[in-house]
Amino acid sequence: MTSKQRAYLKSLAANMDSIYQVGKSSLTPEVVAGIREAIDKRELIKVSVLKTCFDDPKEIAEILAQRTRSEVVQVIGKKIILYKPAKENSKIILPK
């Protein structure tokens, strides 16, 4: 992913609300499955890491990216932005 594409995705995610929260139990299989399902439908999602979670948000982002086969767009504080292009009928068209 180029920096131009990453900047475009960041601008799209700026107005989004977090649709998932990772809490004190960290990454359970249920949370990962829910995030995988959401990212397959939406392509771009924002995840919040709650204060009760003691794991590093950057590590959580990398693990989520591996398990959902997505890319980490950005990690700021306790907010994670993930992107996975849709196989068909992509809503987000990245600049080249």
Secondary structure as UniProt FT lines:
FT   HELIX           3..13
FT   TURN            14..15
FT   STRAND          20..22
FT   TURN            24..25
FT   HELIX           29..42
FT   STRAND          44..49
FT   TURN            51..52
FT   HELIX           57..68
FT   STRAND          71..76
FT   TURN            77..78
FT   STRAND          79..83
//
